[in-house]
Amino acid sequence: MKTLSLLAAVIVMAACTTTVEKTTTTEVKSDPAAVRTSIENLEKTYAEGLNNRNVDQIMTYYADDAQSYHQGEQPMIGKAAIRSAIERELASMEPGMKIAFETKDVITSNDDQLVVETGRFTVSADTARVAGGDFLAVFQKRDGKYQCVRDMIVMDTPK
């Protein structure tokens, strides 16, 4: 009987034993400064494209499935719609008009694959400020580079 009890105890203990598998994960370290520099370079290229009236340069900013929202307008869905709107905008820009972007904040996901940027833009003619406003852009890293997937601008309200 003692042997049977001992055997039962061993079986119960064996049944209660669990095997823990150790898995390792590689932690991706975020580099906020590098991400911010990448995003600011995209904004600089975008501004240069607008200022040089170069739609092809501007379009490198956007993903194929991007969506763009501008105050008082219907959303532009897809790169073709955004391109068409930018072509109209460039055609209506007066000579000497320039745009500049200022990044205010960049928020990244833990793996730097998704980035939200907020900032200001200023439109000037010669040295006078003509217009301005705020913007929000969402970037996704695709094929190793950031592309804008969503953006929105809000013009300043005249005072």
LOTI-921208 format. One record per residue (C-alpha): residue number from 1; residue in one letter; x negated, z negated, y negated. Coordinates in pm, 1 decimal, padded with zeros to 6 digits. Example, Ala and Ser with C-alpha at 12.3 -4.5 7.8 and 13.67 -1.06 7.14 Angstrom:
REM LOTI-921208
[1, "a", [-01230.0, -00780.0, 00450.0]]
[2, "s", [-01367.0, -00714.0, 00106.0]]
//
This chain:
REM LOTI-921208
[1, "m", [00000.0, 00000.0, 00000.0]]
[2, "k", [-00289.4, -00079.4, -00236.9]]
[3, "t", [-00434.1, 00263.9, -00169.0]]
[4, "l", [-00102.4, 00427.9, -00243.2]]
[5, "s", [-00068.5, 00237.5, -00573.0]]
[6, "l", [-00424.6, 00327.5, -00670.0]]
[7, "l", [-00363.2, 00692.0, -00581.0]]
[8, "a", [-00042.4, 00691.1, -00787.3]]
[9, "a", [-00227.9, 00540.7, -01084.3]]
[10, "v", [-00497.7, 00809.9, -01063.5]]
[11, "i", [-00233.7, 01084.2, -01049.7]]
[12, "v", [-00048.9, 00937.2, -01352.1]]
[13, "m", [-00372.8, 00908.2, -01548.6]]
[14, "a", [-00470.8, 01264.6, -01458.5]]
[15, "a", [-00130.2, 01389.9, -01568.1]]
[16, "c", [-00165.5, 01210.2, -01902.1]]
[17, "t", [-00506.7, 01354.5, -01972.7]]
[18, "t", [-00489.5, 01640.8, -02221.1]]
[19, "t", [-00748.4, 01899.0, -02288.8]]
[20, "v", [-00819.4, 01949.6, -02656.0]]
[21, "e", [-00947.3, 02290.4, -02746.9]]
[22, "k", [-01172.1, 02292.1, -03043.9]]
[23, "t", [-01121.6, 02588.3, -03269.5]]
[24, "t", [-01342.9, 02673.7, -03557.3]]
[25, "t", [-01229.4, 02837.1, -03873.0]]
[26, "t", [-01441.5, 02999.6, -04131.6]]
[27, "e", [-01351.8, 02868.7, -04470.7]]
[28, "v", [-01355.5, 03132.5, -04742.4]]
[29, "k", [-01497.9, 02989.4, -05058.5]]
[30, "s", [-01338.4, 03104.6, -05378.6]]
[31, "d", [-01558.4, 03216.6, -05666.0]]
[32, "p", [-01330.9, 03190.9, -05972.4]]
[33, "a", [-01600.8, 03309.3, -06215.7]]
[34, "a", [-01667.4, 03626.2, -06015.2]]
[35, "v", [-01295.0, 03695.3, -05979.5]]
[36, "r", [-01241.0, 03648.2, -06353.9]]
[37, "t", [-01526.3, 03889.9, -06429.9]]
[38, "s", [-01373.9, 04148.5, -06194.4]]
[39, "i", [-01033.9, 04117.9, -06359.1]]
[40, "e", [-01178.3, 04131.6, -06712.2]]
[41, "n", [-01368.8, 04448.6, -06614.2]]
[42, "l", [-01042.7, 04605.3, -06494.7]]
[43, "e", [-00880.4, 04520.4, -06829.7]]
[44, "k", [-01178.7, 04666.5, -07015.9]]
[45, "t", [-01156.3, 04991.2, -06816.2]]
[46, "y", [-00781.0, 05005.8, -06881.2]]
[47, "a", [-00831.0, 04957.5, -07256.8]]
[48, "e", [-01106.9, 05219.8, -07265.6]]
[49, "g", [-00874.1, 05462.0, -07086.8]]
[50, "l", [-00598.4, 05400.9, -07340.9]]
[51, "n", [-00834.8, 05421.2, -07636.2]]
[52, "n", [-00986.0, 05746.9, -07503.9]]
[53, "r", [-00642.0, 05880.6, -07406.3]]
[54, "n", [-00762.9, 05917.8, -07043.8]]
[55, "v", [-00467.3, 05869.9, -06809.9]]
[56, "d", [-00679.0, 05914.1, -06494.7]]
[57, "q", [-00902.7, 05624.9, -06599.1]]
[58, "i", [-00600.2, 05406.8, -06671.0]]
[59, "m", [-00441.8, 05481.4, -06333.2]]
[60, "t", [-00739.4, 05337.8, -06141.4]]
[61, "y", [-00597.3, 04998.9, -06246.2]]
[62, "y", [-00276.1, 05036.7, -06043.5]]
[63, "a", [-00197.4, 05023.9, -05672.3]]
[64, "d", [00019.4, 05306.5, -05537.1]]
[65, "d", [00313.7, 05066.4, -05495.0]]
[66, "a", [00269.3, 04892.0, -05831.1]]
[67, "q", [00560.4, 04790.1, -06049.6]]
[68, "s", [00539.9, 04760.2, -06427.1]]
[69, "y", [00785.1, 04584.5, -06654.8]]
[70, "h", [00801.4, 04641.8, -07029.6]]
[71, "q", [01033.3, 04471.4, -07272.7]]
[72, "g", [01357.5, 04663.8, -07326.5]]
[73, "e", [01279.0, 04928.3, -07061.5]]
[74, "q", [01375.9, 04991.4, -06702.6]]
[75, "p", [01111.3, 04880.6, -06448.8]]
[76, "m", [00859.8, 05146.9, -06352.1]]
[77, "i", [00834.8, 05148.0, -05973.8]]
[78, "g", [00537.2, 05324.4, -05816.2]]
[79, "k", [00223.7, 05482.4, -05953.2]]
[80, "a", [00394.8, 05813.9, -06038.2]]
[81, "a", [00654.6, 05642.8, -06259.8]]
[82, "i", [00386.9, 05433.5, -06430.3]]
[83, "r", [00171.7, 05741.7, -06487.6]]
[84, "s", [00463.8, 05928.1, -06645.9]]
[85, "a", [00534.5, 05637.4, -06884.2]]
[86, "i", [00166.8, 05609.7, -06980.7]]
[87, "e", [00148.3, 05984.3, -07048.7]]
[88, "r", [00446.3, 05949.7, -07286.1]]
[89, "e", [00285.5, 05645.6, -07449.8]]
[90, "l", [-00045.3, 05825.1, -07502.1]]
[91, "a", [00132.7, 06127.4, -07651.4]]
[92, "s", [00305.8, 05902.7, -07906.4]]
[93, "m", [-00005.9, 05704.7, -08007.6]]
[94, "e", [-00125.5, 05782.5, -08356.2]]
[95, "p", [-00488.4, 05887.6, -08400.7]]
[96, "g", [-00714.0, 05587.9, -08452.2]]
[97, "m", [-00488.5, 05344.6, -08266.3]]
[98, "k", [-00679.4, 05116.6, -08028.9]]
[99, "i", [-00583.2, 04843.7, -07784.8]]
[100, "a", [-00778.4, 04537.2, -07677.2]]
[101, "f", [-00700.3, 04286.5, -07403.2]]
[102, "e", [-00797.9, 03920.3, -07395.8]]
[103, "t", [-00775.1, 03734.6, -07066.6]]
[104, "k", [-00640.6, 03383.1, -07116.5]]
[105, "d", [-00608.2, 03255.4, -06761.7]]
[106, "v", [-00690.4, 03371.2, -06409.6]]
[107, "i", [-00540.9, 03195.5, -06108.6]]
[108, "t", [-00660.0, 03291.2, -05760.9]]
[109, "s", [-00539.2, 03228.1, -05410.6]]
[110, "n", [-00775.4, 03022.0, -05194.4]]
[111, "d", [-00917.4, 03337.9, -05037.0]]
[112, "d", [-00930.7, 03537.9, -05364.9]]
[113, "q", [-00700.4, 03804.0, -05218.1]]
[114, "l", [-00427.7, 03747.0, -05476.5]]
[115, "v", [-00487.0, 03692.6, -05848.5]]
[116, "v", [-00252.4, 03619.5, -06138.4]]
[117, "e", [-00380.7, 03688.4, -06488.3]]
[118, "t", [-00224.3, 03606.8, -06823.2]]
[119, "g", [-00347.4, 03722.1, -07158.8]]
[120, "r", [-00290.3, 03881.1, -07496.5]]
[121, "f", [-00321.5, 04233.2, -07621.4]]
[122, "t", [-00366.3, 04364.7, -07972.3]]
[123, "v", [-00298.3, 04714.7, -08099.1]]
[124, "s", [-00481.3, 04811.3, -08415.1]]
[125, "a", [-00519.0, 05114.2, -08637.6]]
[126, "d", [-00853.2, 05130.0, -08812.3]]
[127, "t", [-00902.6, 04760.2, -08892.1]]
[128, "a", [-00539.2, 04655.6, -08932.2]]
[129, "r", [-00343.5, 04487.5, -08653.7]]
[130, "v", [-00034.1, 04695.3, -08580.1]]
[131, "a", [00121.0, 04512.6, -08286.3]]
[132, "g", [00046.7, 04266.2, -08012.6]]
[133, "g", [00191.0, 04055.8, -07741.1]]
[134, "d", [00136.7, 03883.5, -07411.0]]
[135, "f", [00092.6, 04015.1, -07061.1]]
[136, "l", [00099.7, 03895.2, -06704.6]]
[137, "a", [-00062.8, 04088.9, -06420.6]]
[138, "v", [-00076.2, 04028.7, -06046.4]]
[139, "f", [-00365.3, 04177.6, -05851.4]]
[140, "q", [-00416.1, 04214.0, -05480.6]]
[141, "k", [-00749.5, 04285.0, -05315.4]]
[142, "r", [-00721.6, 04607.2, -05117.8]]
[143, "d", [-01012.2, 04778.4, -04948.6]]
[144, "g", [-01248.2, 04535.4, -05118.8]]
[145, "k", [-01130.2, 04590.0, -05477.0]]
[146, "y", [-00857.4, 04447.1, -05695.3]]
[147, "q", [-00559.5, 04660.6, -05787.4]]
[148, "c", [-00268.9, 04568.3, -06007.6]]
[149, "v", [00051.7, 04540.7, -05804.7]]
[150, "r", [00275.0, 04397.3, -06080.0]]
[151, "d", [00244.8, 04373.4, -06455.8]]
[152, "m", [00465.6, 04276.0, -06743.8]]
[153, "i", [00423.6, 04288.6, -07119.3]]
[154, "v", [00616.7, 04117.1, -07394.4]]
[155, "m", [00571.9, 04231.6, -07752.4]]
[156, "d", [00540.8, 03977.8, -08032.1]]
[157, "t", [00860.3, 03925.2, -08226.0]]
[158, "p", [00825.7, 04030.9, -08590.4]]
[159, "k", [00827.2, 03731.3, -08823.5]]
//
